[in-house]
């Protein structure tokens, strides 16, 4: 298993999903957002072409993979809470696996530690 394969697995597991969902032709929000998050993280960490990701994920079209990255970035820009929680979970899992030094290219929101605290810890 390559490091990219391992990161794909970590991202999927951090969101309670399976690696096979990357190639599913599903429009369910959880599956779609898994792909958005994975392509953003993987392209930030590894020198992998969009074409290679297309082939790994069951033959998606090149422009579709690019759209996934752009759409994920848009959801972060508008601070979509549901998406941000998933993104932060995945990033935290990848950072834990690879180490902070290796993950310098990742976007990690400042409020990430607040969003992932258990509800009982939040103060109003």
C-alpha positions as CSV (number, residue, x, y, z in Angstrom):
1,X,0.0,0.0,0.0
2,X,1.4,3.4,-1.0
3,X,1.4,6.4,1.2
4,X,-1.3,7.9,-0.9
5,X,-3.4,4.8,-0.5
6,X,-2.9,5.0,3.3
7,X,-4.0,8.6,3.4
8,X,-7.1,7.8,1.3
9,X,-7.9,5.1,3.8
10,X,-7.3,7.4,6.8
11,X,-9.5,10.1,5.3
12,X,-12.3,7.7,4.6
13,X,-12.1,6.0,8.1
14,X,-12.0,9.4,9.9
15,X,-15.4,10.1,8.3
16,X,-16.8,6.7,9.0
17,X,-16.6,5.6,5.4
18,X,-14.8,3.1,3.2
19,X,-12.1,3.5,0.5
20,X,-14.5,2.0,-2.1
21,X,-16.7,5.2,-1.8
22,X,-14.1,7.2,-3.8
23,X,-15.1,5.4,-7.0
24,X,-18.8,5.2,-6.3
25,X,-21.1,7.1,-8.7
26,X,-23.2,8.4,-5.8
27,X,-24.5,11.9,-5.3
28,X,-25.1,11.4,-1.6
29,X,-23.7,14.4,0.3
30,X,-21.4,12.3,2.5
31,X,-19.9,10.4,-0.4
32,X,-19.5,13.6,-2.5
33,X,-17.9,15.5,0.3
34,X,-15.5,12.6,1.0
35,X,-14.2,13.0,-2.5
36,X,-14.0,16.8,-2.2
37,X,-12.0,16.5,1.1
38,X,-9.7,13.7,-0.2
39,X,-8.7,15.4,-3.4
40,X,-7.9,18.7,-1.5
41,X,-5.8,16.9,1.0
42,X,-4.0,14.5,-1.4
43,X,-3.3,17.3,-4.0
44,X,-1.9,19.4,-1.1
45,X,0.4,16.7,0.2
46,X,1.5,14.7,-2.8
47,X,2.8,15.3,-6.4
48,X,0.0,13.3,-8.0
49,X,-1.6,14.3,-11.3
50,X,-5.4,14.7,-11.6
51,X,-5.2,11.9,-14.3
52,X,-3.7,9.5,-11.7
53,X,-6.5,10.3,-9.3
54,X,-9.0,9.7,-12.0
55,X,-7.6,6.3,-12.7
56,X,-7.3,5.4,-9.0
57,X,-11.0,6.4,-8.3
58,X,-12.6,4.4,-11.1
59,X,-12.1,6.5,-14.2
60,X,-13.6,9.8,-13.2
61,X,-13.1,12.5,-15.9
62,X,-10.1,14.8,-15.4
63,X,-12.3,17.9,-15.2
64,X,-14.5,16.2,-12.6
65,X,-11.6,15.7,-10.2
66,X,-10.6,19.4,-10.7
67,X,-14.2,20.4,-9.9
68,X,-14.1,18.3,-6.7
69,X,-11.1,20.3,-5.5
70,X,-12.6,23.7,-6.4
71,X,-16.0,22.8,-4.8
72,X,-14.3,21.8,-1.6
73,X,-12.3,25.0,-1.5
74,X,-15.6,27.0,-2.1
75,X,-17.2,25.2,0.9
76,X,-14.3,26.2,3.1
77,X,-14.4,29.8,1.8
78,X,-18.1,30.1,2.8
79,X,-17.4,28.3,6.1
80,X,-20.0,25.6,5.5
81,X,-20.1,24.2,9.0
82,X,-21.1,20.6,8.1
83,X,-18.3,20.4,5.6
84,X,-15.8,22.2,7.8
85,X,-16.3,19.6,10.6
86,X,-15.7,16.8,8.2
87,X,-12.7,18.5,6.7
88,X,-11.1,19.2,10.1
89,X,-11.7,15.6,11.2
90,X,-9.9,14.3,8.1
91,X,-7.1,16.8,8.4
92,X,-6.5,16.0,12.0
93,X,-6.4,12.2,11.2
94,X,-3.9,12.8,8.4
95,X,-1.7,15.1,10.5
96,X,-1.8,12.5,13.3
97,X,-0.6,9.8,10.8
98,X,2.0,11.8,8.8
99,X,3.1,14.3,11.4
100,X,2.8,18.1,11.4
101,X,6.0,18.8,9.6
102,X,4.9,16.7,6.6
103,X,1.5,18.4,6.4
104,X,2.7,22.1,6.0
105,X,0.8,22.4,2.7
106,X,-2.6,21.7,4.3
107,X,-5.1,24.3,5.1
108,X,-5.9,24.0,8.8
109,X,-8.5,26.5,10.0
110,X,-7.7,28.3,13.3
111,X,-10.9,27.2,14.9
112,X,-10.3,23.5,14.2
113,X,-9.5,22.7,17.8
114,X,-12.8,24.3,18.9
115,X,-15.0,22.6,16.4
116,X,-13.9,19.1,17.4
117,X,-14.2,19.5,21.1
118,X,-17.0,17.4,22.7
119,X,-20.2,19.3,23.3
120,X,-19.8,19.3,27.0
121,X,-16.5,21.2,26.7
122,X,-17.9,24.1,24.7
123,X,-18.6,27.2,26.7
124,X,-21.1,29.9,25.6
